[in-house]
Amino acid sequence: MMKNILFYILLVMAMGFWGASWAASKVLIEYASADVVAFWRFFFALLASCAIVFFLKIPLRIDKSALKFLSFAAFLNCLYSIMYFIGLNYGSAGKSGVLVTTLIPIFAYLLTFGFYKLKKDSTRVMKKNEILGLFLGILAGICLLDLGSWQQLFGKSNVFFVLCALDWAILTLVCRNLRIHPVAINLYITFLSVLLFSPIFFFQPSMLDIFTFEFRFWWMMFIVAVLSTAVGTSIYYMGVARVGATQASSFNLLVPATALLSSFIILREIPSVLTLLGGSLAVFATYLINLYQPKHFSWKSKKLEE
């Protein structure tokens, strides 16, 4: 139980790093194109991941059966990254972060529920708290984005991020099938992502221009590559292995608050009243999906009995 609590705390920290990465990434694409930023993000994340593996003495053993899952996960990771940076060209960092992080646990839960129905447990039904949590997650996204219509929700800027959420939910479930150390998973996926992005050196003459950029660029790159991609994602994969894909994904609903806060600090994006309301709903939805237990409210029944 204590180990689970530790992972819950670490997952909250990881979500904080991810939230800050939205505003930082918005700054990065002001300096270079999406593919250039994506490559260097993975490159520096790989260096940081190697340091983490060395420091923690993580075993890197891998069997052939894991290669297909790692390769598919790396492909999904690259696809997510390119959609992520392209999408930030069209949408604001805070609101985009809210949409993605609200939809990820919803997609992950629905996919997991669907797999249970198809393969394992045909009697599996959604609990009332889970249904309410999913509904509040959707409502939170609508409020946080200050939307006036469904057409606006799936407009040009948000389509990329809806696909990002679905992509990451699938990636989460793929990683669940890997039986190697979760930090090693992050290292391998990042390494394969660097390889997949490497061909852009032949098509992008400005690949090395980043070394002429100012300190602001490098500070934002540190947040995105080291704190978010290396440290935060390593924690996330450890959480997937420890508490399960659905529960780990539910912590993504904590990212909106940090995404909005970092967007205000870095980009001066000011949240609306609906944004603050949606953030509160998102946190409560996380509780309902991930942490709710009937015994949490047992004090009420005891009080009534008295």
ROLUMVEX-531676 format. One record per residue (C-alpha): residue number from 1; x, y negated, z; chain; residue in one letter. Coordinates in Angstrom, 2 decimals, padded with zeros to 5 digits. Last residue first. Layout:
N
<nr: NUM, c1: X, c2: Y, c3: Z, kette: A, rest: a>
...
***
This chain:
306
<nr: 306, c1: -025.15, c2: -007.44, c3: 015.78, kette: A, rest: e>
<nr: 305, c1: -026.24, c2: -005.40, c3: 012.77, kette: A, rest: e>
<nr: 304, c1: -026.22, c2: -008.54, c3: 010.64, kette: A, rest: l>
<nr: 303, c1: -022.65, c2: -009.29, c3: 011.68, kette: A, rest: k>
<nr: 302, c1: -021.57, c2: -005.77, c3: 010.81, kette: A, rest: k>
<nr: 301, c1: -023.21, c2: -006.08, c3: 007.38, kette: A, rest: s>
<nr: 300, c1: -021.39, c2: -009.33, c3: 006.72, kette: A, rest: k>
<nr: 299, c1: -018.06, c2: -008.02, c3: 007.98, kette: A, rest: w>
<nr: 298, c1: -018.25, c2: -005.27, c3: 005.36, kette: A, rest: s>
<nr: 297, c1: -017.65, c2: -007.84, c3: 002.62, kette: A, rest: f>
<nr: 296, c1: -014.12, c2: -006.78, c3: 001.76, kette: A, rest: h>
<nr: 295, c1: -015.23, c2: -003.18, c3: 002.35, kette: A, rest: k>
<nr: 294, c1: -017.02, c2: -003.24, c3: -001.02, kette: A, rest: p>
<nr: 293, c1: -013.61, c2: -003.58, c3: -002.76, kette: A, rest: q>
<nr: 292, c1: -012.72, c2: -006.25, c3: -005.31, kette: A, rest: y>
<nr: 291, c1: -009.06, c2: -006.56, c3: -006.30, kette: A, rest: l>
<nr: 290, c1: -008.69, c2: -006.31, c3: -010.07, kette: A, rest: n>
<nr: 289, c1: -011.92, c2: -007.00, c3: -011.90, kette: A, rest: i>
<nr: 288, c1: -013.71, c2: -009.04, c3: -009.24, kette: A, rest: l>
<nr: 287, c1: -010.57, c2: -010.83, c3: -008.03, kette: A, rest: y>
<nr: 286, c1: -009.48, c2: -011.76, c3: -011.52, kette: A, rest: t>
<nr: 285, c1: -012.98, c2: -013.10, c3: -012.21, kette: A, rest: a>
<nr: 284, c1: -012.67, c2: -015.29, c3: -009.12, kette: A, rest: f>
<nr: 283, c1: -009.40, c2: -016.74, c3: -010.44, kette: A, rest: v>
<nr: 282, c1: -010.96, c2: -017.33, c3: -013.85, kette: A, rest: a>
<nr: 281, c1: -014.03, c2: -019.03, c3: -012.35, kette: A, rest: l>
<nr: 280, c1: -011.79, c2: -021.47, c3: -010.48, kette: A, rest: s>
<nr: 279, c1: -009.87, c2: -022.25, c3: -013.65, kette: A, rest: g>
<nr: 278, c1: -013.13, c2: -022.77, c3: -015.52, kette: A, rest: g>
<nr: 277, c1: -014.24, c2: -025.38, c3: -013.01, kette: A, rest: l>
<nr: 276, c1: -010.90, c2: -027.20, c3: -013.34, kette: A, rest: l>
<nr: 275, c1: -011.18, c2: -027.17, c3: -017.13, kette: A, rest: t>
<nr: 274, c1: -014.81, c2: -028.27, c3: -016.98, kette: A, rest: l>
<nr: 273, c1: -013.70, c2: -031.30, c3: -014.94, kette: A, rest: v>
<nr: 272, c1: -011.17, c2: -032.14, c3: -017.66, kette: A, rest: s>
<nr: 271, c1: -007.46, c2: -031.33, c3: -017.70, kette: A, rest: p>
<nr: 270, c1: -004.92, c2: -034.07, c3: -018.58, kette: A, rest: i>
<nr: 269, c1: -002.15, c2: -033.11, c3: -021.02, kette: A, rest: e>
<nr: 268, c1: 000.95, c2: -035.09, c3: -020.05, kette: A, rest: r>
<nr: 267, c1: 003.21, c2: -032.81, c3: -022.09, kette: A, rest: l>
<nr: 266, c1: 005.69, c2: -031.57, c3: -019.47, kette: A, rest: i>
<nr: 265, c1: 003.86, c2: -032.16, c3: -016.18, kette: A, rest: i>
<nr: 264, c1: 000.30, c2: -031.84, c3: -017.52, kette: A, rest: f>
<nr: 263, c1: 001.16, c2: -028.84, c3: -019.68, kette: A, rest: s>
<nr: 262, c1: 002.91, c2: -027.27, c3: -016.69, kette: A, rest: s>
<nr: 261, c1: -000.25, c2: -027.66, c3: -014.60, kette: A, rest: l>
<nr: 260, c1: -002.53, c2: -026.39, c3: -017.35, kette: A, rest: l>
<nr: 259, c1: -000.42, c2: -023.30, c3: -017.99, kette: A, rest: a>
<nr: 258, c1: -000.01, c2: -022.75, c3: -014.24, kette: A, rest: t>
<nr: 257, c1: -003.77, c2: -022.80, c3: -013.70, kette: A, rest: a>
<nr: 256, c1: -004.51, c2: -020.79, c3: -016.83, kette: A, rest: p>
<nr: 255, c1: -001.98, c2: -018.05, c3: -015.90, kette: A, rest: v>
<nr: 254, c1: -004.00, c2: -016.51, c3: -013.07, kette: A, rest: l>
<nr: 253, c1: -006.28, c2: -014.73, c3: -015.55, kette: A, rest: l>
<nr: 252, c1: -003.23, c2: -012.82, c3: -016.76, kette: A, rest: n>
<nr: 251, c1: -003.41, c2: -010.98, c3: -013.46, kette: A, rest: f>
<nr: 250, c1: -006.15, c2: -008.86, c3: -015.00, kette: A, rest: s>
<nr: 249, c1: -003.59, c2: -007.36, c3: -017.35, kette: A, rest: s>
<nr: 248, c1: -001.82, c2: -005.71, c3: -014.42, kette: A, rest: a>
<nr: 247, c1: -005.12, c2: -004.26, c3: -013.20, kette: A, rest: q>
<nr: 246, c1: -006.03, c2: -002.86, c3: -016.60, kette: A, rest: t>
<nr: 245, c1: -002.58, c2: -001.49, c3: -017.37, kette: A, rest: a>
<nr: 244, c1: -002.06, c2: 000.33, c3: -014.08, kette: A, rest: g>
<nr: 243, c1: -000.80, c2: -000.60, c3: -010.60, kette: A, rest: v>
<nr: 242, c1: 002.81, c2: 000.64, c3: -010.72, kette: A, rest: r>
<nr: 241, c1: 003.65, c2: 001.20, c3: -014.37, kette: A, rest: a>
<nr: 240, c1: 001.79, c2: -001.90, c3: -015.53, kette: A, rest: v>
<nr: 239, c1: 003.33, c2: -003.90, c3: -012.68, kette: A, rest: g>
<nr: 238, c1: 006.83, c2: -002.88, c3: -013.71, kette: A, rest: m>
<nr: 237, c1: 005.95, c2: -004.00, c3: -017.23, kette: A, rest: y>
<nr: 236, c1: 004.82, c2: -007.39, c3: -015.88, kette: A, rest: y>
<nr: 235, c1: 007.94, c2: -007.83, c3: -013.75, kette: A, rest: i>
<nr: 234, c1: 010.10, c2: -007.25, c3: -016.81, kette: A, rest: s>
<nr: 233, c1: 007.87, c2: -009.69, c3: -018.72, kette: A, rest: t>
<nr: 232, c1: 008.42, c2: -012.45, c3: -016.18, kette: A, rest: g>
<nr: 231, c1: 012.19, c2: -012.02, c3: -015.93, kette: A, rest: v>
<nr: 230, c1: 013.07, c2: -011.60, c3: -019.61, kette: A, rest: a>
<nr: 229, c1: 010.30, c2: -013.28, c3: -021.63, kette: A, rest: t>
<nr: 228, c1: 009.12, c2: -015.90, c3: -019.11, kette: A, rest: s>
<nr: 227, c1: 012.09, c2: -016.93, c3: -016.97, kette: A, rest: l>
<nr: 226, c1: 014.82, c2: -016.19, c3: -019.52, kette: A, rest: v>
<nr: 225, c1: 013.45, c2: -016.87, c3: -023.00, kette: A, rest: a>
<nr: 224, c1: 010.61, c2: -019.36, c3: -022.42, kette: A, rest: v>
<nr: 223, c1: 011.94, c2: -021.26, c3: -019.41, kette: A, rest: i>
<nr: 222, c1: 015.52, c2: -021.22, c3: -020.68, kette: A, rest: f>
<nr: 221, c1: 014.34, c2: -022.35, c3: -024.13, kette: A, rest: m>
<nr: 220, c1: 012.57, c2: -025.32, c3: -022.51, kette: A, rest: m>
<nr: 219, c1: 015.82, c2: -026.30, c3: -020.79, kette: A, rest: w>
<nr: 218, c1: 017.71, c2: -025.82, c3: -024.05, kette: A, rest: w>
<nr: 217, c1: 015.36, c2: -028.08, c3: -026.02, kette: A, rest: f>
<nr: 216, c1: 015.47, c2: -030.80, c3: -023.39, kette: A, rest: r>
<nr: 215, c1: 019.30, c2: -030.67, c3: -023.38, kette: A, rest: f>
<nr: 214, c1: 019.52, c2: -031.94, c3: -026.96, kette: A, rest: e>
<nr: 213, c1: 019.75, c2: -029.94, c3: -030.19, kette: A, rest: f>
<nr: 212, c1: 022.98, c2: -029.37, c3: -032.14, kette: A, rest: t>
<nr: 211, c1: 023.16, c2: -025.67, c3: -031.31, kette: A, rest: f>
<nr: 210, c1: 019.61, c2: -025.29, c3: -032.62, kette: A, rest: i>
<nr: 209, c1: 020.83, c2: -026.02, c3: -036.14, kette: A, rest: d>
<nr: 208, c1: 022.17, c2: -022.49, c3: -036.44, kette: A, rest: l>
<nr: 207, c1: 019.08, c2: -021.02, c3: -038.11, kette: A, rest: m>
<nr: 206, c1: 018.64, c2: -023.96, c3: -040.49, kette: A, rest: s>
<nr: 205, c1: 019.40, c2: -022.06, c3: -043.70, kette: A, rest: p>
<nr: 204, c1: 016.36, c2: -019.80, c3: -043.10, kette: A, rest: q>
<nr: 203, c1: 015.94, c2: -017.05, c3: -045.70, kette: A, rest: f>
<nr: 202, c1: 018.90, c2: -014.72, c3: -045.16, kette: A, rest: f>
<nr: 201, c1: 018.99, c2: -015.33, c3: -041.41, kette: A, rest: f>
<nr: 200, c1: 015.29, c2: -014.42, c3: -041.44, kette: A, rest: i>
<nr: 199, c1: 016.39, c2: -010.79, c3: -041.75, kette: A, rest: p>
<nr: 198, c1: 017.17, c2: -010.69, c3: -037.99, kette: A, rest: s>
<nr: 197, c1: 013.53, c2: -010.87, c3: -036.83, kette: A, rest: f>
<nr: 196, c1: 013.02, c2: -007.11, c3: -036.72, kette: A, rest: l>
<nr: 195, c1: 016.42, c2: -006.60, c3: -035.10, kette: A, rest: l>
<nr: 194, c1: 015.71, c2: -009.17, c3: -032.40, kette: A, rest: v>
<nr: 193, c1: 012.35, c2: -007.48, c3: -031.75, kette: A, rest: s>
<nr: 192, c1: 014.11, c2: -004.13, c3: -031.40, kette: A, rest: l>
<nr: 191, c1: 016.35, c2: -005.60, c3: -028.70, kette: A, rest: f>
<nr: 190, c1: 013.38, c2: -007.22, c3: -026.93, kette: A, rest: t>
<nr: 189, c1: 011.45, c2: -003.94, c3: -026.97, kette: A, rest: i>
<nr: 188, c1: 014.47, c2: -002.04, c3: -025.68, kette: A, rest: y>
<nr: 187, c1: 015.16, c2: -004.50, c3: -022.86, kette: A, rest: l>
<nr: 186, c1: 011.50, c2: -004.74, c3: -021.82, kette: A, rest: n>
<nr: 185, c1: 011.20, c2: -000.97, c3: -021.73, kette: A, rest: i>
<nr: 184, c1: 014.42, c2: -000.77, c3: -019.70, kette: A, rest: a>
<nr: 183, c1: 012.75, c2: -002.99, c3: -017.11, kette: A, rest: v>
<nr: 182, c1: 009.78, c2: -000.59, c3: -017.11, kette: A, rest: p>
<nr: 181, c1: 011.99, c2: 002.46, c3: -016.44, kette: A, rest: h>
<nr: 180, c1: 011.10, c2: 005.23, c3: -018.86, kette: A, rest: i>
<nr: 179, c1: 007.93, c2: 007.28, c3: -019.24, kette: A, rest: r>
<nr: 178, c1: 006.23, c2: 005.20, c3: -021.93, kette: A, rest: l>
<nr: 177, c1: 002.51, c2: 005.79, c3: -022.48, kette: A, rest: n>
<nr: 176, c1: 001.52, c2: 002.69, c3: -020.46, kette: A, rest: r>
<nr: 175, c1: 003.58, c2: 000.60, c3: -022.84, kette: A, rest: c>
<nr: 174, c1: 001.02, c2: 001.26, c3: -025.59, kette: A, rest: v>
<nr: 173, c1: -001.81, c2: 000.06, c3: -023.34, kette: A, rest: l>
<nr: 172, c1: -000.09, c2: -003.26, c3: -022.67, kette: A, rest: t>
<nr: 171, c1: 000.74, c2: -003.72, c3: -026.34, kette: A, rest: l>
<nr: 170, c1: -002.95, c2: -003.24, c3: -027.18, kette: A, rest: i>
<nr: 169, c1: -003.88, c2: -006.03, c3: -024.75, kette: A, rest: a>
<nr: 168, c1: -001.08, c2: -008.17, c3: -026.17, kette: A, rest: w>
<nr: 167, c1: -002.39, c2: -007.88, c3: -029.73, kette: A, rest: d>
<nr: 166, c1: -005.99, c2: -008.58, c3: -028.67, kette: A, rest: l>
<nr: 165, c1: -004.88, c2: -011.73, c3: -026.83, kette: A, rest: a>
<nr: 164, c1: -002.70, c2: -012.88, c3: -029.71, kette: A, rest: c>
<nr: 163, c1: -005.58, c2: -012.31, c3: -032.14, kette: A, rest: l>
<nr: 162, c1: -007.76, c2: -014.62, c3: -030.04, kette: A, rest: v>
<nr: 161, c1: -004.82, c2: -017.02, c3: -030.00, kette: A, rest: f>
<nr: 160, c1: -004.41, c2: -017.18, c3: -033.75, kette: A, rest: f>
<nr: 159, c1: -008.15, c2: -017.70, c3: -034.20, kette: A, rest: v>
<nr: 158, c1: -008.05, c2: -020.63, c3: -031.76, kette: A, rest: n>
<nr: 157, c1: -006.49, c2: -023.32, c3: -033.95, kette: A, rest: s>
<nr: 156, c1: -008.63, c2: -022.66, c3: -037.01, kette: A, rest: k>
<nr: 155, c1: -011.94, c2: -022.49, c3: -035.17, kette: A, rest: g>
<nr: 154, c1: -013.15, c2: -019.53, c3: -033.14, kette: A, rest: f>
<nr: 153, c1: -014.21, c2: -021.48, c3: -030.07, kette: A, rest: l>
<nr: 152, c1: -015.40, c2: -024.41, c3: -032.19, kette: A, rest: q>
<nr: 151, c1: -017.87, c2: -022.17, c3: -033.98, kette: A, rest: q>
<nr: 150, c1: -019.00, c2: -020.84, c3: -030.61, kette: A, rest: w>
<nr: 149, c1: -020.10, c2: -024.37, c3: -029.73, kette: A, rest: s>
<nr: 148, c1: -019.37, c2: -027.34, c3: -027.45, kette: A, rest: g>
<nr: 147, c1: -016.16, c2: -026.13, c3: -025.91, kette: A, rest: l>
<nr: 146, c1: -014.34, c2: -027.65, c3: -022.94, kette: A, rest: d>
<nr: 145, c1: -011.53, c2: -025.10, c3: -023.35, kette: A, rest: l>
<nr: 144, c1: -011.56, c2: -024.36, c3: -019.64, kette: A, rest: l>
<nr: 143, c1: -015.33, c2: -023.96, c3: -019.65, kette: A, rest: c>
<nr: 142, c1: -015.39, c2: -021.49, c3: -022.54, kette: A, rest: i>
<nr: 141, c1: -012.47, c2: -019.51, c3: -021.11, kette: A, rest: g>
<nr: 140, c1: -014.10, c2: -019.40, c3: -017.69, kette: A, rest: a>
<nr: 139, c1: -017.36, c2: -018.12, c3: -019.18, kette: A, rest: l>
<nr: 138, c1: -015.49, c2: -015.25, c3: -020.82, kette: A, rest: i>
<nr: 137, c1: -013.74, c2: -014.36, c3: -017.57, kette: A, rest: g>
<nr: 136, c1: -016.99, c2: -014.79, c3: -015.65, kette: A, rest: l>
<nr: 135, c1: -018.63, c2: -012.19, c3: -017.88, kette: A, rest: f>
<nr: 134, c1: -015.71, c2: -009.80, c3: -017.44, kette: A, rest: l>
<nr: 133, c1: -015.81, c2: -010.25, c3: -013.66, kette: A, rest: g>
<nr: 132, c1: -019.58, c2: -009.71, c3: -013.53, kette: A, rest: l>
<nr: 131, c1: -019.25, c2: -006.49, c3: -015.51, kette: A, rest: i>
<nr: 130, c1: -016.37, c2: -005.37, c3: -013.30, kette: A, rest: e>
<nr: 129, c1: -018.28, c2: -006.18, c3: -010.09, kette: A, rest: n>
<nr: 128, c1: -021.28, c2: -004.20, c3: -011.33, kette: A, rest: k>
<nr: 127, c1: -019.18, c2: -001.17, c3: -012.12, kette: A, rest: k>
<nr: 126, c1: -018.72, c2: -000.13, c3: -015.71, kette: A, rest: m>
<nr: 125, c1: -019.46, c2: 003.52, c3: -016.38, kette: A, rest: v>
<nr: 124, c1: -017.22, c2: 006.56, c3: -016.79, kette: A, rest: r>
<nr: 123, c1: -019.36, c2: 009.66, c3: -017.44, kette: A, rest: t>
<nr: 122, c1: -017.72, c2: 010.36, c3: -020.81, kette: A, rest: s>
<nr: 121, c1: -014.37, c2: 010.72, c3: -019.08, kette: A, rest: d>
<nr: 120, c1: -011.34, c2: 011.63, c3: -021.11, kette: A, rest: k>
<nr: 119, c1: -011.29, c2: 011.14, c3: -024.84, kette: A, rest: k>
<nr: 118, c1: -013.83, c2: 008.81, c3: -026.41, kette: A, rest: l>
<nr: 117, c1: -015.45, c2: 007.28, c3: -023.33, kette: A, rest: k>
<nr: 116, c1: -012.17, c2: 006.90, c3: -021.49, kette: A, rest: y>
<nr: 115, c1: -010.63, c2: 005.33, c3: -024.58, kette: A, rest: f>
<nr: 114, c1: -013.50, c2: 002.82, c3: -024.78, kette: A, rest: g>
<nr: 113, c1: -013.06, c2: 001.82, c3: -021.13, kette: A, rest: f>
<nr: 112, c1: -009.36, c2: 001.26, c3: -021.75, kette: A, rest: t>
<nr: 111, c1: -010.11, c2: -000.87, c3: -024.80, kette: A, rest: l>
<nr: 110, c1: -012.76, c2: -002.84, c3: -022.88, kette: A, rest: l>
<nr: 109, c1: -010.40, c2: -003.43, c3: -019.94, kette: A, rest: y>
<nr: 108, c1: -007.51, c2: -004.50, c3: -022.14, kette: A, rest: a>
<nr: 107, c1: -009.72, c2: -006.81, c3: -024.22, kette: A, rest: f>
<nr: 106, c1: -011.10, c2: -008.50, c3: -021.10, kette: A, rest: i>
<nr: 105, c1: -007.67, c2: -008.62, c3: -019.48, kette: A, rest: p>
<nr: 104, c1: -006.24, c2: -010.40, c3: -022.55, kette: A, rest: i>
<nr: 103, c1: -009.19, c2: -012.77, c3: -023.16, kette: A, rest: l>
<nr: 102, c1: -008.60, c2: -015.17, c3: -020.29, kette: A, rest: t>
<nr: 101, c1: -004.85, c2: -015.32, c3: -020.84, kette: A, rest: t>
<nr: 100, c1: -005.29, c2: -016.12, c3: -024.50, kette: A, rest: v>
<nr: 99, c1: -007.92, c2: -018.83, c3: -024.09, kette: A, rest: l>
<nr: 98, c1: -006.21, c2: -020.51, c3: -021.14, kette: A, rest: v>
<nr: 97, c1: -002.84, c2: -020.65, c3: -022.84, kette: A, rest: g>
<nr: 96, c1: -004.46, c2: -022.31, c3: -025.82, kette: A, rest: s>
<nr: 95, c1: -006.05, c2: -024.93, c3: -023.55, kette: A, rest: k>
<nr: 94, c1: -002.77, c2: -025.76, c3: -021.85, kette: A, rest: g>
<nr: 93, c1: -000.54, c2: -025.77, c3: -024.93, kette: A, rest: a>
<nr: 92, c1: -002.75, c2: -027.81, c3: -027.23, kette: A, rest: s>
<nr: 91, c1: -003.72, c2: -026.26, c3: -030.56, kette: A, rest: g>
<nr: 90, c1: -002.56, c2: -026.39, c3: -034.18, kette: A, rest: y>
<nr: 89, c1: 001.22, c2: -026.01, c3: -034.11, kette: A, rest: n>
<nr: 88, c1: 000.81, c2: -023.88, c3: -030.99, kette: A, rest: l>
<nr: 87, c1: -000.88, c2: -021.27, c3: -033.16, kette: A, rest: g>
<nr: 86, c1: 002.27, c2: -020.84, c3: -035.23, kette: A, rest: i>
<nr: 85, c1: 004.28, c2: -020.19, c3: -032.06, kette: A, rest: f>
<nr: 84, c1: 001.88, c2: -017.58, c3: -030.67, kette: A, rest: y>
<nr: 83, c1: 001.15, c2: -015.96, c3: -034.01, kette: A, rest: m>
<nr: 82, c1: 004.92, c2: -015.41, c3: -034.47, kette: A, rest: i>
<nr: 81, c1: 005.34, c2: -014.10, c3: -030.94, kette: A, rest: s>
<nr: 80, c1: 002.35, c2: -011.76, c3: -031.00, kette: A, rest: y>
<nr: 79, c1: 003.49, c2: -010.18, c3: -034.26, kette: A, rest: l>
<nr: 78, c1: 006.98, c2: -009.71, c3: -032.86, kette: A, rest: c>
<nr: 77, c1: 005.63, c2: -008.07, c3: -029.69, kette: A, rest: n>
<nr: 76, c1: 003.26, c2: -005.88, c3: -031.67, kette: A, rest: l>
<nr: 75, c1: 006.19, c2: -004.67, c3: -033.79, kette: A, rest: f>
<nr: 74, c1: 008.26, c2: -004.12, c3: -030.66, kette: A, rest: a>
<nr: 73, c1: 005.43, c2: -002.08, c3: -029.10, kette: A, rest: a>
<nr: 72, c1: 005.20, c2: 000.06, c3: -032.24, kette: A, rest: f>
<nr: 71, c1: 008.93, c2: 000.72, c3: -032.14, kette: A, rest: s>
<nr: 70, c1: 008.86, c2: 001.44, c3: -028.42, kette: A, rest: l>
<nr: 69, c1: 005.96, c2: 003.86, c3: -028.82, kette: A, rest: f>
<nr: 68, c1: 007.69, c2: 005.67, c3: -031.69, kette: A, rest: k>
<nr: 67, c1: 010.97, c2: 005.79, c3: -029.79, kette: A, rest: l>
<nr: 66, c1: 009.46, c2: 007.28, c3: -026.64, kette: A, rest: a>
<nr: 65, c1: 009.19, c2: 010.79, c3: -028.09, kette: A, rest: s>
<nr: 64, c1: 012.90, c2: 010.73, c3: -028.91, kette: A, rest: k>
<nr: 63, c1: 013.92, c2: 010.48, c3: -025.28, kette: A, rest: d>
<nr: 62, c1: 015.40, c2: 007.49, c3: -023.47, kette: A, rest: i>
<nr: 61, c1: 017.95, c2: 007.03, c3: -020.73, kette: A, rest: r>
<nr: 60, c1: 018.64, c2: 003.41, c3: -019.89, kette: A, rest: l>
<nr: 59, c1: 018.89, c2: 003.69, c3: -016.11, kette: A, rest: p>
<nr: 58, c1: 018.58, c2: 000.28, c3: -014.37, kette: A, rest: i>
<nr: 57, c1: 021.59, c2: -000.78, c3: -012.37, kette: A, rest: k>
<nr: 56, c1: 019.70, c2: -003.80, c3: -010.96, kette: A, rest: l>
<nr: 55, c1: 022.47, c2: -006.22, c3: -011.95, kette: A, rest: f>
<nr: 54, c1: 023.22, c2: -004.47, c3: -015.25, kette: A, rest: f>
<nr: 53, c1: 019.56, c2: -004.25, c3: -016.28, kette: A, rest: v>
<nr: 52, c1: 018.97, c2: -007.89, c3: -015.32, kette: A, rest: i>
<nr: 51, c1: 022.07, c2: -009.04, c3: -017.22, kette: A, rest: a>
<nr: 50, c1: 020.99, c2: -007.10, c3: -020.30, kette: A, rest: c>
<nr: 49, c1: 017.55, c2: -008.71, c3: -020.01, kette: A, rest: s>
<nr: 48, c1: 019.10, c2: -012.18, c3: -019.95, kette: A, rest: a>
<nr: 47, c1: 021.08, c2: -011.47, c3: -023.13, kette: A, rest: l>
<nr: 46, c1: 017.98, c2: -010.01, c3: -024.77, kette: A, rest: l>
<nr: 45, c1: 015.92, c2: -013.04, c3: -023.75, kette: A, rest: a>
<nr: 44, c1: 018.52, c2: -015.21, c3: -025.47, kette: A, rest: f>
<nr: 43, c1: 018.06, c2: -013.30, c3: -028.72, kette: A, rest: f>
<nr: 42, c1: 014.28, c2: -012.94, c3: -028.33, kette: A, rest: f>
<nr: 41, c1: 013.80, c2: -016.69, c3: -027.98, kette: A, rest: r>
<nr: 40, c1: 016.33, c2: -017.29, c3: -030.71, kette: A, rest: w>
<nr: 39, c1: 014.28, c2: -015.22, c3: -033.15, kette: A, rest: f>
<nr: 38, c1: 010.92, c2: -016.72, c3: -032.15, kette: A, rest: a>
<nr: 37, c1: 012.23, c2: -020.30, c3: -032.42, kette: A, rest: v>
<nr: 36, c1: 013.47, c2: -019.68, c3: -035.95, kette: A, rest: v>
<nr: 35, c1: 010.24, c2: -017.93, c3: -036.98, kette: A, rest: d>
<nr: 34, c1: 008.02, c2: -020.67, c3: -035.56, kette: A, rest: a>
<nr: 33, c1: 009.86, c2: -023.57, c3: -037.20, kette: A, rest: s>
<nr: 32, c1: 012.27, c2: -025.84, c3: -035.31, kette: A, rest: a>
<nr: 31, c1: 012.48, c2: -028.86, c3: -032.98, kette: A, rest: y>
<nr: 30, c1: 008.84, c2: -029.67, c3: -032.25, kette: A, rest: e>
<nr: 29, c1: 008.30, c2: -025.92, c3: -032.07, kette: A, rest: i>
<nr: 28, c1: 010.32, c2: -025.89, c3: -028.85, kette: A, rest: l>
<nr: 27, c1: 008.13, c2: -028.46, c3: -027.07, kette: A, rest: v>
<nr: 26, c1: 004.98, c2: -026.37, c3: -027.53, kette: A, rest: k>
<nr: 25, c1: 006.99, c2: -023.39, c3: -026.30, kette: A, rest: s>
<nr: 24, c1: 007.76, c2: -025.20, c3: -023.03, kette: A, rest: a>
<nr: 23, c1: 004.08, c2: -026.05, c3: -022.54, kette: A, rest: a>
<nr: 22, c1: 003.09, c2: -022.43, c3: -023.01, kette: A, rest: w>
<nr: 21, c1: 006.11, c2: -021.05, c3: -021.13, kette: A, rest: s>
<nr: 20, c1: 004.96, c2: -022.61, c3: -017.86, kette: A, rest: a>
<nr: 19, c1: 002.00, c2: -020.24, c3: -017.72, kette: A, rest: g>
<nr: 18, c1: 004.19, c2: -017.25, c3: -018.41, kette: A, rest: w>
<nr: 17, c1: 006.53, c2: -018.16, c3: -015.56, kette: A, rest: f>
<nr: 16, c1: 003.56, c2: -018.57, c3: -013.21, kette: A, rest: g>
<nr: 15, c1: 002.13, c2: -015.26, c3: -014.40, kette: A, rest: m>
<nr: 14, c1: 005.41, c2: -013.64, c3: -013.46, kette: A, rest: a>
<nr: 13, c1: 005.20, c2: -015.12, c3: -009.97, kette: A, rest: m>
<nr: 12, c1: 001.66, c2: -013.75, c3: -009.55, kette: A, rest: v>
<nr: 11, c1: 002.90, c2: -010.38, c3: -010.79, kette: A, rest: l>
<nr: 10, c1: 005.65, c2: -010.43, c3: -008.18, kette: A, rest: l>
<nr: 9, c1: 003.09, c2: -011.02, c3: -005.43, kette: A, rest: i>
<nr: 8, c1: 000.87, c2: -008.18, c3: -006.72, kette: A, rest: y>
<nr: 7, c1: 003.95, c2: -005.98, c3: -006.98, kette: A, rest: f>
<nr: 6, c1: 004.76, c2: -006.61, c3: -003.33, kette: A, rest: l>
<nr: 5, c1: 001.14, c2: -005.82, c3: -002.37, kette: A, rest: i>
<nr: 4, c1: 001.40, c2: -002.54, c3: -004.27, kette: A, rest: n>
<nr: 3, c1: 004.58, c2: -001.68, c3: -002.38, kette: A, rest: k>
<nr: 2, c1: 002.82, c2: -002.41, c3: 000.93, kette: A, rest: m>
<nr: 1, c1: 000.00, c2: 000.00, c3: 000.00, kette: A, rest: m>
***
